[in-house]
Amino acid sequence: MTKRDMNFFMAGKAQAVTEEEVFVTKRYKDDQGKVIPFVMKPITTERIEELEKDCIEPVKENGKKVGEQLNRGRWIARMGVESTIYPDFKDKELLKSYGVVDPVEAVKKVLSVGGEFAEWMRVTQSINGYDTDFEELVEDAKN
């Protein structure tokens, strides 16, 4: 077996993480009436793991803890808050304007139409690489 070139995977070789403008709602418009895009970027694997640990909740039966499970919806929403650069859902003025302290609750207020919130959650997963299936990766490798 021949040794494969590992230089492609050395530190500093990966493409830079870039910001993307995405449209998740058409209800917010600028002064010229144009829909305002959200600006999002992927977050690190380490940060995703931290958020996942924060979203583990106890499973109880008859008041007794019998295990743990991931609150997947909250985990994805927390990834979304971290991935969304604009609007900044951690902004103190934004939180105050909606009367909430949790940025996830601010997102739910801003994207109060169910489809908007669902689209934001979908985009969050996509930006962080959770929508790429194996067949797509194989096709990319072939091209």
Secondary structure, DSSP 8 states (H G I E B T S, - for coil): ------GGGSTT-S-----EEE-S-SS-B-TTS-B--EEE----HHHHHHHHHHTEEEEEETTEEEEEEE-HHHHHHHHHHHHEEES-TT-HHHHHHHT-SSHHHHHHHHT-SHHHHHHHHHHHHHHTTTT--HHHHHHHHH-
